[in-house]
Amino acid sequence: MKMIIPFLFVITCMLSVGYGLPVDFSRLSIVGDYHFNYDFLYDNSTMAYDFSGNSNKCILKEMNEGLDNGSSGRISSGKYGKAIEYDGSNDYLDCGNDASLDTSVSGYNYYNQTNVGIILDETQHSGTTSPHTASVVRPNATGKYDGHTYWIYVGEQGNGNIDLWYAENLTNASDWTTYGSNPIISGNEARWATVLYENNEFWMVHTLEYASGGYSVMKNSSDGITFNVYDNVTNDFTDVQGRGYFNPFLLKGHDDVFHLMFQYDDGSVEQTHIRSSSTIQGLVGASTTTIGQTTEGIYSKAPSMFYRDNLYWLLTEGDHDSNWNTYAYYNTEPNTSSFLESVDSSILTDNTACPFPYIEGDILYDFVCYEEGGSTWKLALHTSDLTESLTEYTDSTNDLTVEAWIKTSMGGSGGIISKDSGNGLDKTWLLYKASGSDSIVFYVTNSTESWSAQIEGTTTVHDGNWHYIVGVYQSPNTLKLYIDGTEEGSLVGTVPPKIRKNEESLVIGKWMTSEFDGIIDEAGVWNRAFSDAEVLERYNERLCIETNPSVNCSYTTIQYGSELYLDNVTYTAQTIHYKNITIIR
């Protein structure tokens, strides 16, 4: 018998011997709350109710019009009232993908982009391969340099040429004209040029000997056509293509400080490096800072950067799922290892990458390379209105707690509760039973799947007994796993700084093809991180009610409409204590 008590009853506080203040399990912080009691299955027993107030109801999948049908999943005695039993044969609950279930959406979203289209293709380039990068400058003397407004330095996808183009309108390809004696730089496997126009002088940094390793050289020019070597920016390279220092990008940032970024690859790790100096020339000997590497959550290929509205935006590319994508990160400082991922990190997809940003007024011009058909690159343009499209998210949390009671004798693996497709960029978090250790694993990853972390427990859980399992993620760097109220493991500092939202459903009882065989009860998803004390209290609540429902027990209460529901416990006393809260009937 369950007890429903009108919420208008008098509630007073009293001190109980041996108990401190109650832990606050506020209903505001739970986003999915599933008790699986039969009375709260409805719509012909095809859905399970969510008590969180967010209406994240679960649809019963592969359970044939309900649960009471033999081996296909059924109502069972739970740890606390009723529960759902899974047979390990594709029966599961799909609880939808409502925004209330999202985690880590705080922060900044990248500027909305408009795809202008293809600017140059392989037929318009002087070299033997396709156009790949475009660096724009605007000489500030009217009528000087043949009167052209924009000078665009275009590098080949392959190894060899850098061309010069002129334009009066950046967004209209028909306004682009080529310098007559292109290429202006050829040979020695030159590529990836970036140019700044400063104090009536053109400064260029580009890669040399790319196919043989890659290093970067700085050049200058008084006319923007004939460039002379000023110095080598880097000298470290190996005899393997794409290893060493290459793909440089030159930027004039906030407070007239110059920055030089480049990709570094030693064959085992990819990193983004940066140098800063008050002069362009000073970048040659400036100290180098590592601001990100792929194994720590930031794709580190082909970095570029721009400054706007007190933020530095770092753009990098990554070859994810056999496609090139571009990712955005931000920070208030450029030379830091603490760049944060944009809320919508992947800003360019489908083999679109290598962005070269250029800002004029309130318009951001992102010149990007687009690979068509897997081999041919074209130069495309995306624009953004910088006055309208930057969005700051401040109304959500980075923290997560996932909990459930399970009972199983299965020897293999099985997904328990997750919001994770297991494929590509839809990965986010997962709580499951492992097959090797027969314990529990809690796994999280960032949106690019370039940085993940997991903890595997030590307690064997396939013993046919009830176990309380909890995974806790606390931004920016902590991951914990608990079994039966005890911490089984923790990671600090090697955890992604946030886990992103995705479009996948919350699923209970399955992960991809890994199906759970056993009973799951009292599943919950919270948008905050439980403390050690809270995990222990949640565990002891169940033990207390199960074995000794006395006035000193701590009970879980659920606020539902105008009633207070005390979960599946029969009471005869006129006064019921919730720690030091007394409810008078």
Salt bridges, closest charged atoms under 4 A:
ASP33 OD2 - ARG27 NH2 2.42
ASP33 OD1 - HIS35 NE2 3.25
ASP39 OD2 - LYS2 NZ 3.48
GLU85 OE2 - ARG74 NH2 2.76
ASP102 OD1 - LYS419 NZ 3.59
GLU156 OE2 - HIS125 ND1 3.64
ASP163 OD2 - HIS125 NE2 3.63
GLU168 OE2 - HIS148 ND1 3.30
GLU198 OE2 - LYS252 NZ 3.01
ASP255 OD1 - HIS254 NE2 3.30
ASP256 OD1 - LYS252 NZ 3.55
GLU270 OE2 - LYS301 NZ 2.59
ASP309 OD1 - ARG308 NE 3.68
ASP321 OD2 - HIS320 NE2 3.32
ASP344 OD1 - ARG500 NH2 3.66
GLU360 OE1 - ARG138 NH1 3.03
ASP362 OD1 - ARG308 NH2 2.65
GLU372 OE1 - LYS378 NZ 2.83
GLU403 OE2 - ARG538 NH2 2.66
ASP438 OD1 - LYS433 NZ 2.71
ASP438 OD2 - HIS462 NE2 3.50
GLU449 OE1 - HIS320 NE2 3.73
GLU449 OE2 - LYS427 NZ 3.16
ASP463 OD1 - HIS467 NE2 2.93
ASP484 OD2 - HIS467 ND1 2.78
GLU487 OE1 - LYS480 NZ 3.68
GLU522 OE1 - HIS35 ND1 2.59
GLU522 OE1 - ARG542 NH2 3.19
ASP532 OD1 - LYS480 NZ 3.49
GLU534 OE2 - ARG528 NH1 2.97
GLU537 OE1 - LYS579 NZ 3.18
GLU541 OE1 - ARG538 NH1 3.93
GLU541 OE1 - ARG542 NH1 3.29
GLU546 OE1 - LYS79 NZ 2.75
ASP567 OD2 - HIS35 ND1 2.79
